Amino acid sequence: MPRWLKRFGKRLVRSALVREGLCALAAAYIRLVWVSSRWEVIGGEVPGRLWQENRPFVLAFWHGRLLMMPYCWNREKTMNMLISQHRDGQFIARTVARFGIRTVIGSSSHGGSAAVRSMLKALKAGESVGITPDGPRGPGFRASSGVVTLACLAGAAVVPVSFSTTAGLMLKSWDRFLVPWPGRRGVFVWGQPVIVPRNADGDTLEACRQEVERALNAATHEADHRMGRVHENRQDGPPLKSAFSSPDPLRTNDGNVI
Protein backbone atom coordinates (compact mmCIF):
# COMPACT_ATOMS: atom_id res chain seq x y z
CA MET A 1 0.00 0.00 0.00
CA PRO A 2 1.41 3.45 -0.92
CA ARG A 3 2.57 5.62 1.99
CA TRP A 4 0.25 8.47 1.05
CA LEU A 5 -2.71 6.10 1.23
CA LYS A 6 -1.64 4.84 4.68
CA ARG A 7 -1.27 8.42 5.93
CA PHE A 8 -4.68 9.32 4.51
CA GLY A 9 -6.22 6.28 6.21
CA LYS A 10 -4.72 7.23 9.59
CA ARG A 11 -5.99 10.80 9.27
CA LEU A 12 -9.40 9.52 8.30
CA VAL A 13 -9.60 7.26 11.38
CA ARG A 14 -8.59 10.20 13.61
CA SER A 15 -11.55 12.22 12.32
CA ALA A 16 -14.22 12.54 15.04
CA LEU A 17 -16.99 12.28 12.44
CA VAL A 18 -15.52 9.10 10.95
CA ARG A 19 -15.02 7.54 14.41
CA GLU A 20 -18.64 8.22 15.33
CA GLY A 21 -19.75 6.69 12.05
CA LEU A 22 -17.67 3.55 12.70
CA CYS A 23 -19.09 3.27 16.23
CA ALA A 24 -22.61 3.55 14.83
CA LEU A 25 -21.86 0.81 12.29
CA ALA A 26 -20.39 -1.44 14.99
CA ALA A 27 -23.44 -0.95 17.22
CA ALA A 28 -25.75 -1.63 14.28
CA TYR A 29 -23.90 -4.86 13.53
CA ILE A 30 -24.17 -6.01 17.16
CA ARG A 31 -27.92 -5.35 17.06
CA LEU A 32 -28.20 -7.23 13.76
CA VAL A 33 -26.44 -10.28 15.20
CA TRP A 34 -28.70 -10.16 18.26
CA VAL A 35 -32.07 -9.82 16.50
CA SER A 36 -31.28 -12.24 13.66
CA SER A 37 -29.88 -15.06 15.82
CA ARG A 38 -31.44 -17.53 18.24
CA TRP A 39 -29.98 -17.09 21.70
CA GLU A 40 -29.89 -19.35 24.74
CA VAL A 41 -28.86 -18.37 28.27
CA ILE A 42 -27.23 -20.91 30.60
CA GLY A 43 -27.00 -20.05 34.30
CA GLY A 44 -29.09 -16.90 33.94
CA GLU A 45 -30.48 -17.44 37.43
CA VAL A 46 -27.09 -16.36 38.85
CA PRO A 47 -27.22 -12.68 37.78
CA GLY A 48 -31.01 -12.79 37.98
CA ARG A 49 -30.87 -13.44 41.70
CA LEU A 50 -28.37 -10.62 42.27
CA TRP A 51 -30.41 -8.22 40.14
CA GLN A 52 -33.56 -9.13 42.03
CA GLU A 53 -31.81 -8.52 45.36
CA ASN A 54 -30.32 -5.23 44.05
CA ARG A 55 -26.83 -6.47 44.83
CA PRO A 56 -24.18 -4.92 42.56
CA PHE A 57 -21.36 -7.17 41.37
CA VAL A 58 -18.22 -7.24 39.25
CA LEU A 59 -19.03 -8.68 35.82
CA ALA A 60 -15.97 -10.45 34.35
CA PHE A 61 -15.53 -11.62 30.75
CA TRP A 62 -12.59 -12.23 28.45
CA HIS A 63 -11.56 -9.46 26.07
CA GLY A 64 -12.10 -11.72 23.07
CA ARG A 65 -15.76 -12.28 24.02
CA LEU A 66 -16.62 -8.61 24.43
CA LEU A 67 -18.71 -7.99 21.32
CA MET A 68 -22.10 -9.33 22.45
CA MET A 69 -21.80 -8.45 26.14
CA PRO A 70 -24.25 -5.51 25.91
CA TYR A 71 -26.99 -8.12 25.43
CA CYS A 72 -26.11 -10.25 28.43
CA TRP A 73 -27.04 -7.37 30.68
CA ASN A 74 -30.35 -6.35 32.31
CA ARG A 75 -31.02 -2.91 30.83
CA GLU A 76 -32.84 -1.84 33.99
CA LYS A 77 -29.58 -2.09 35.95
CA THR A 78 -26.72 0.38 35.57
CA MET A 79 -23.45 -0.98 34.23
CA ASN A 80 -20.06 0.79 34.34
CA MET A 81 -17.47 -0.81 32.09
CA LEU A 82 -13.71 -0.36 32.53
CA ILE A 83 -12.24 0.81 29.22
CA SER A 84 -8.59 1.50 28.41
CA GLN A 85 -7.33 4.96 27.43
CA HIS A 86 -6.04 3.61 24.12
CA ARG A 87 -7.72 4.63 20.87
CA ASP A 88 -9.28 1.16 20.58
CA GLY A 89 -10.69 1.58 24.07
CA GLN A 90 -12.30 4.86 23.12
CA PHE A 91 -13.90 3.16 20.11
CA ILE A 92 -15.34 0.49 22.42
CA ALA A 93 -16.55 3.13 24.89
CA ARG A 94 -18.44 5.06 22.22
CA THR A 95 -19.93 1.86 20.85
CA VAL A 96 -21.19 0.40 24.14
CA ALA A 97 -22.56 3.82 25.14
CA ARG A 98 -25.18 3.28 22.43
CA PHE A 99 -26.49 0.41 24.56
CA GLY A 100 -26.78 2.51 27.72
CA ILE A 101 -23.52 1.26 29.24
CA ARG A 102 -21.42 3.79 31.11
CA THR A 103 -17.63 3.69 30.97
CA VAL A 104 -14.77 4.19 33.41
CA ILE A 105 -11.54 5.18 31.70
CA GLY A 106 -8.35 3.50 32.89
CA SER A 107 -6.39 0.28 32.71
CA SER A 108 -3.94 -1.84 34.65
CA SER A 109 -1.08 0.26 33.26
CA HIS A 110 -2.51 3.79 33.03
CA GLY A 111 -5.01 5.48 35.29
CA GLY A 112 -5.44 2.33 37.37
CA SER A 113 -5.91 3.88 40.81
CA ALA A 114 -8.29 6.58 39.58
CA ALA A 115 -10.30 3.96 37.71
CA VAL A 116 -10.61 1.77 40.80
CA ARG A 117 -11.81 4.72 42.86
CA SER A 118 -14.50 5.38 40.25
CA MET A 119 -15.54 1.72 40.19
CA LEU A 120 -15.62 1.53 43.99
CA LYS A 121 -17.83 4.61 44.06
CA ALA A 122 -20.18 3.00 41.52
CA LEU A 123 -20.37 -0.28 43.45
CA LYS A 124 -21.07 1.51 46.71
CA ALA A 125 -23.86 3.41 44.92
CA GLY A 126 -25.46 0.09 43.97
CA GLU A 127 -24.20 -0.02 40.38
CA SER A 128 -22.33 -2.96 38.84
CA VAL A 129 -19.03 -2.75 36.97
CA GLY A 130 -17.66 -4.78 34.06
CA ILE A 131 -14.02 -5.79 33.58
CA THR A 132 -12.04 -7.79 31.02
CA PRO A 133 -9.42 -9.33 33.35
CA ASP A 134 -7.05 -10.11 30.47
CA GLY A 135 -7.31 -6.68 28.84
CA PRO A 136 -6.29 -4.41 27.38
CA ARG A 137 -3.17 -6.14 25.97
CA GLY A 138 -3.13 -9.71 27.29
CA PRO A 139 -1.92 -12.36 27.58
CA GLY A 140 -5.25 -13.80 26.61
CA PHE A 141 -7.27 -15.98 28.98
CA ARG A 142 -5.12 -14.95 31.97
CA ALA A 143 -6.83 -12.96 34.73
CA SER A 144 -5.08 -10.00 36.32
CA SER A 145 -5.18 -9.50 40.06
CA GLY A 146 -7.08 -6.23 39.62
CA VAL A 147 -10.49 -7.87 39.38
CA VAL A 148 -10.19 -9.62 42.76
CA THR A 149 -8.57 -6.60 44.41
CA LEU A 150 -11.56 -4.50 43.39
CA ALA A 151 -14.00 -7.15 44.60
CA CYS A 152 -12.16 -7.36 47.93
CA LEU A 153 -12.26 -3.60 48.51
CA ALA A 154 -15.92 -3.33 47.48
CA GLY A 155 -17.18 -6.48 49.18
CA ALA A 156 -18.78 -7.51 45.88
CA ALA A 157 -18.87 -10.87 44.12
CA VAL A 158 -17.16 -11.50 40.77
CA VAL A 159 -19.58 -13.08 38.29
CA PRO A 160 -18.06 -14.67 35.15
CA VAL A 161 -19.86 -14.81 31.80
CA SER A 162 -18.96 -15.75 28.24
CA PHE A 163 -20.68 -16.19 24.89
CA SER A 164 -20.23 -18.17 21.72
CA THR A 165 -22.00 -18.75 18.41
CA THR A 166 -22.15 -21.53 15.86
CA ALA A 167 -20.40 -19.47 13.18
CA GLY A 168 -18.21 -16.41 13.09
CA LEU A 169 -14.75 -15.04 12.50
CA MET A 170 -12.15 -15.64 15.21
CA LEU A 171 -9.38 -13.10 14.71
CA LYS A 172 -5.76 -14.18 15.02
CA SER A 173 -5.18 -11.54 17.69
CA TRP A 174 -3.81 -12.06 21.19
CA ASP A 175 -7.37 -12.30 22.58
CA ARG A 176 -8.79 -14.52 19.80
CA PHE A 177 -11.58 -11.96 19.34
CA LEU A 178 -14.81 -13.58 18.19
CA VAL A 179 -16.99 -11.78 15.62
CA PRO A 180 -20.22 -13.80 15.23
CA TRP A 181 -22.12 -13.97 11.95
CA PRO A 182 -25.78 -12.87 11.91
CA GLY A 183 -28.60 -15.37 11.63
CA ARG A 184 -27.00 -18.23 13.58
CA ARG A 185 -27.33 -19.71 17.08
CA GLY A 186 -25.67 -18.21 20.11
CA VAL A 187 -25.37 -18.83 23.82
CA PHE A 188 -24.45 -16.91 26.96
CA VAL A 189 -23.00 -18.99 29.80
CA TRP A 190 -22.90 -17.58 33.34
CA GLY A 191 -20.67 -19.06 36.02
CA GLN A 192 -21.14 -19.12 39.78
CA PRO A 193 -20.08 -16.00 41.73
CA VAL A 194 -16.55 -15.91 43.11
CA ILE A 195 -16.59 -14.46 46.62
CA VAL A 196 -13.49 -12.53 47.70
CA PRO A 197 -13.23 -12.02 51.50
CA ARG A 198 -12.83 -8.41 52.60
CA ASN A 199 -9.86 -9.34 54.82
CA ALA A 200 -8.17 -11.48 52.16
CA ASP A 201 -4.38 -11.70 52.37
CA GLY A 202 -2.06 -12.15 49.40
CA ASP A 203 -2.44 -15.92 49.22
CA THR A 204 -6.23 -15.71 49.41
CA LEU A 205 -6.34 -13.04 46.68
CA GLU A 206 -4.18 -15.24 44.45
CA ALA A 207 -6.47 -18.23 45.07
CA CYS A 208 -9.48 -16.08 44.16
CA ARG A 209 -7.72 -14.79 41.04
CA GLN A 210 -7.09 -18.35 39.93
CA GLU A 211 -10.74 -19.21 40.60
CA VAL A 212 -11.94 -16.28 38.46
CA GLU A 213 -9.60 -17.39 35.67
CA ARG A 214 -10.75 -21.00 35.94
CA ALA A 215 -14.43 -20.00 36.00
CA LEU A 216 -14.07 -17.74 32.96
CA ASN A 217 -12.26 -20.41 30.97
CA ALA A 218 -14.86 -22.99 32.03
CA ALA A 219 -17.73 -20.70 30.93
CA THR A 220 -16.02 -20.01 27.60
CA HIS A 221 -15.28 -23.70 27.05
CA GLU A 222 -18.90 -24.61 27.84
CA ALA A 223 -20.24 -21.92 25.48
CA ASP A 224 -17.94 -23.05 22.66
CA HIS A 225 -18.75 -26.72 23.27
CA ARG A 226 -22.48 -26.05 23.04
CA MET A 227 -21.97 -24.22 19.75
CA GLY A 228 -19.66 -26.87 18.29
CA ARG A 229 -16.66 -24.56 18.40
CA VAL A 230 -13.14 -25.45 19.58
CA HIS A 231 -12.20 -23.22 22.51
CA GLU A 232 -8.69 -21.81 22.09
CA ASN A 233 -7.62 -21.39 25.68
CA ARG A 234 -4.27 -19.89 24.92
CA GLN A 235 -2.37 -18.84 28.02
CA ASP A 236 0.86 -17.32 26.75
CA GLY A 237 2.37 -15.94 29.90
CA PRO A 238 2.30 -15.57 33.67
CA PRO A 239 -0.71 -14.05 35.42
CA LEU A 240 -1.09 -10.36 34.69
CA LYS A 241 0.27 -7.83 37.11
CA SER A 242 -2.00 -4.91 37.79
CA ALA A 243 -1.66 -1.37 39.03
CA PHE A 244 -4.76 -2.22 41.07
CA SER A 245 -2.69 -4.54 43.24
CA SER A 246 0.23 -2.23 43.97
CA PRO A 247 0.85 -1.66 47.70
CA ASP A 248 -2.19 0.16 49.09
CA PRO A 249 -2.95 2.15 45.89
CA LEU A 250 -6.28 3.30 47.30
CA ARG A 251 -5.36 4.13 50.89
CA THR A 252 -4.66 7.46 52.54
CA ASN A 253 -1.71 7.98 54.88
CA ASP A 254 -3.88 7.14 57.86
CA GLY A 255 -4.76 3.77 56.34
CA ASN A 256 -8.31 4.56 55.28
CA VAL A 257 -9.52 3.25 51.95
CA ILE A 258 -10.40 6.05 49.55
C-alpha positions as CSV (number, residue, x, y, z in Angstrom):
1,M,0.0,0.0,0.0
2,P,1.4,3.5,-0.9
3,R,2.6,5.6,2.0
4,W,0.3,8.5,1.0
5,L,-2.7,6.1,1.2
6,K,-1.6,4.8,4.7
7,R,-1.3,8.4,5.9
8,F,-4.7,9.3,4.5
9,G,-6.2,6.3,6.2
10,K,-4.7,7.2,9.6
11,R,-6.0,10.8,9.3
12,L,-9.4,9.5,8.3
13,V,-9.6,7.3,11.4
14,R,-8.6,10.2,13.6
15,S,-11.6,12.2,12.3
16,A,-14.2,12.5,15.0
17,L,-17.0,12.3,12.4
18,V,-15.5,9.1,10.9
19,R,-15.0,7.5,14.4
20,E,-18.6,8.2,15.3
21,G,-19.8,6.7,12.1
22,L,-17.7,3.6,12.7
23,C,-19.1,3.3,16.2
24,A,-22.6,3.6,14.8
25,L,-21.9,0.8,12.3
26,A,-20.4,-1.4,15.0
27,A,-23.4,-0.9,17.2
28,A,-25.8,-1.6,14.3
29,Y,-23.9,-4.9,13.5
30,I,-24.2,-6.0,17.2
31,R,-27.9,-5.3,17.1
32,L,-28.2,-7.2,13.8
33,V,-26.4,-10.3,15.2
34,W,-28.7,-10.2,18.3
35,V,-32.1,-9.8,16.5
36,S,-31.3,-12.2,13.7
37,S,-29.9,-15.1,15.8
38,R,-31.4,-17.5,18.2
39,W,-30.0,-17.1,21.7
40,E,-29.9,-19.3,24.7
41,V,-28.9,-18.4,28.3
42,I,-27.2,-20.9,30.6
43,G,-27.0,-20.0,34.3
44,G,-29.1,-16.9,33.9
45,E,-30.5,-17.4,37.4
46,V,-27.1,-16.4,38.9
47,P,-27.2,-12.7,37.8
48,G,-31.0,-12.8,38.0
49,R,-30.9,-13.4,41.7
50,L,-28.4,-10.6,42.3
51,W,-30.4,-8.2,40.1
52,Q,-33.6,-9.1,42.0
53,E,-31.8,-8.5,45.4
54,N,-30.3,-5.2,44.0
55,R,-26.8,-6.5,44.8
56,P,-24.2,-4.9,42.6
57,F,-21.4,-7.2,41.4
58,V,-18.2,-7.2,39.2
59,L,-19.0,-8.7,35.8
60,A,-16.0,-10.5,34.3
61,F,-15.5,-11.6,30.7
62,W,-12.6,-12.2,28.4
63,H,-11.6,-9.5,26.1
64,G,-12.1,-11.7,23.1
65,R,-15.8,-12.3,24.0
66,L,-16.6,-8.6,24.4
67,L,-18.7,-8.0,21.3
68,M,-22.1,-9.3,22.5
69,M,-21.8,-8.4,26.1
70,P,-24.3,-5.5,25.9
71,Y,-27.0,-8.1,25.4
72,C,-26.1,-10.3,28.4
73,W,-27.0,-7.4,30.7
74,N,-30.3,-6.4,32.3
75,R,-31.0,-2.9,30.8
76,E,-32.8,-1.8,34.0
77,K,-29.6,-2.1,36.0
78,T,-26.7,0.4,35.6
79,M,-23.4,-1.0,34.2
80,N,-20.1,0.8,34.3
81,M,-17.5,-0.8,32.1
82,L,-13.7,-0.4,32.5
83,I,-12.2,0.8,29.2
84,S,-8.6,1.5,28.4
85,Q,-7.3,5.0,27.4
86,H,-6.0,3.6,24.1
87,R,-7.7,4.6,20.9
88,D,-9.3,1.2,20.6
89,G,-10.7,1.6,24.1
90,Q,-12.3,4.9,23.1
91,F,-13.9,3.2,20.1
92,I,-15.3,0.5,22.4
93,A,-16.5,3.1,24.9
94,R,-18.4,5.1,22.2
95,T,-19.9,1.9,20.8
96,V,-21.2,0.4,24.1
97,A,-22.6,3.8,25.1
98,R,-25.2,3.3,22.4
99,F,-26.5,0.4,24.6
100,G,-26.8,2.5,27.7
101,I,-23.5,1.3,29.2
102,R,-21.4,3.8,31.1
103,T,-17.6,3.7,31.0
104,V,-14.8,4.2,33.4
105,I,-11.5,5.2,31.7
106,G,-8.4,3.5,32.9
107,S,-6.4,0.3,32.7
108,S,-3.9,-1.8,34.6
109,S,-1.1,0.3,33.3
110,H,-2.5,3.8,33.0
111,G,-5.0,5.5,35.3
112,G,-5.4,2.3,37.4
113,S,-5.9,3.9,40.8
114,A,-8.3,6.6,39.6
115,A,-10.3,4.0,37.7
116,V,-10.6,1.8,40.8
117,R,-11.8,4.7,42.9
118,S,-14.5,5.4,40.2
119,M,-15.5,1.7,40.2
120,L,-15.6,1.5,44.0
121,K,-17.8,4.6,44.1
122,A,-20.2,3.0,41.5
123,L,-20.4,-0.3,43.4
124,K,-21.1,1.5,46.7
125,A,-23.9,3.4,44.9
126,G,-25.5,0.1,44.0
127,E,-24.2,0.0,40.4
128,S,-22.3,-3.0,38.8
129,V,-19.0,-2.8,37.0
130,G,-17.7,-4.8,34.1
131,I,-14.0,-5.8,33.6
132,T,-12.0,-7.8,31.0
133,P,-9.4,-9.3,33.4
134,D,-7.1,-10.1,30.5
135,G,-7.3,-6.7,28.8
136,P,-6.3,-4.4,27.4
137,R,-3.2,-6.1,26.0
138,G,-3.1,-9.7,27.3
139,P,-1.9,-12.4,27.6
140,G,-5.2,-13.8,26.6
141,F,-7.3,-16.0,29.0
142,R,-5.1,-14.9,32.0
143,A,-6.8,-13.0,34.7
144,S,-5.1,-10.0,36.3
145,S,-5.2,-9.5,40.1
146,G,-7.1,-6.2,39.6
147,V,-10.5,-7.9,39.4
148,V,-10.2,-9.6,42.8
149,T,-8.6,-6.6,44.4
150,L,-11.6,-4.5,43.4
151,A,-14.0,-7.2,44.6
152,C,-12.2,-7.4,47.9
153,L,-12.3,-3.6,48.5
154,A,-15.9,-3.3,47.5
155,G,-17.2,-6.5,49.2
156,A,-18.8,-7.5,45.9
157,A,-18.9,-10.9,44.1
158,V,-17.2,-11.5,40.8
159,V,-19.6,-13.1,38.3
160,P,-18.1,-14.7,35.1
161,V,-19.9,-14.8,31.8
162,S,-19.0,-15.7,28.2
163,F,-20.7,-16.2,24.9
164,S,-20.2,-18.2,21.7
165,T,-22.0,-18.8,18.4
166,T,-22.2,-21.5,15.9
167,A,-20.4,-19.5,13.2
168,G,-18.2,-16.4,13.1
169,L,-14.8,-15.0,12.5
170,M,-12.2,-15.6,15.2
171,L,-9.4,-13.1,14.7
172,K,-5.8,-14.2,15.0
173,S,-5.2,-11.5,17.7
174,W,-3.8,-12.1,21.2
175,D,-7.4,-12.3,22.6
176,R,-8.8,-14.5,19.8
177,F,-11.6,-12.0,19.3
178,L,-14.8,-13.6,18.2
179,V,-17.0,-11.8,15.6
180,P,-20.2,-13.8,15.2
181,W,-22.1,-14.0,12.0
182,P,-25.8,-12.9,11.9
183,G,-28.6,-15.4,11.6
184,R,-27.0,-18.2,13.6
185,R,-27.3,-19.7,17.1
186,G,-25.7,-18.2,20.1
187,V,-25.4,-18.8,23.8
188,F,-24.4,-16.9,27.0
189,V,-23.0,-19.0,29.8
190,W,-22.9,-17.6,33.3
191,G,-20.7,-19.1,36.0
192,Q,-21.1,-19.1,39.8
193,P,-20.1,-16.0,41.7
194,V,-16.5,-15.9,43.1
195,I,-16.6,-14.5,46.6
196,V,-13.5,-12.5,47.7
197,P,-13.2,-12.0,51.5
198,R,-12.8,-8.4,52.6
199,N,-9.9,-9.3,54.8
200,A,-8.2,-11.5,52.2
201,D,-4.4,-11.7,52.4
202,G,-2.1,-12.1,49.4
203,D,-2.4,-15.9,49.2
204,T,-6.2,-15.7,49.4
205,L,-6.3,-13.0,46.7
206,E,-4.2,-15.2,44.5
207,A,-6.5,-18.2,45.1
208,C,-9.5,-16.1,44.2
209,R,-7.7,-14.8,41.0
210,Q,-7.1,-18.4,39.9
211,E,-10.7,-19.2,40.6
212,V,-11.9,-16.3,38.5
213,E,-9.6,-17.4,35.7
214,R,-10.8,-21.0,35.9
215,A,-14.4,-20.0,36.0
216,L,-14.1,-17.7,33.0
217,N,-12.3,-20.4,31.0
218,A,-14.9,-23.0,32.0
219,A,-17.7,-20.7,30.9
220,T,-16.0,-20.0,27.6
221,H,-15.3,-23.7,27.1
222,E,-18.9,-24.6,27.8
223,A,-20.2,-21.9,25.5
224,D,-17.9,-23.0,22.7
225,H,-18.8,-26.7,23.3
226,R,-22.5,-26.1,23.0
227,M,-22.0,-24.2,19.7
228,G,-19.7,-26.9,18.3
229,R,-16.7,-24.6,18.4
230,V,-13.1,-25.4,19.6
231,H,-12.2,-23.2,22.5
232,E,-8.7,-21.8,22.1
233,N,-7.6,-21.4,25.7
234,R,-4.3,-19.9,24.9
235,Q,-2.4,-18.8,28.0
236,D,0.9,-17.3,26.8
237,G,2.4,-15.9,29.9
238,P,2.3,-15.6,33.7
239,P,-0.7,-14.0,35.4
240,L,-1.1,-10.4,34.7
241,K,0.3,-7.8,37.1
242,S,-2.0,-4.9,37.8
243,A,-1.7,-1.4,39.0
244,F,-4.8,-2.2,41.1
245,S,-2.7,-4.5,43.2
246,S,0.2,-2.2,44.0
247,P,0.8,-1.7,47.7
248,D,-2.2,0.2,49.1
249,P,-2.9,2.2,45.9
250,L,-6.3,3.3,47.3
251,R,-5.4,4.1,50.9
252,T,-4.7,7.5,52.5
253,N,-1.7,8.0,54.9
254,D,-3.9,7.1,57.9
255,G,-4.8,3.8,56.3
256,N,-8.3,4.6,55.3
257,V,-9.5,3.2,51.9
258,I,-10.4,6.1,49.6
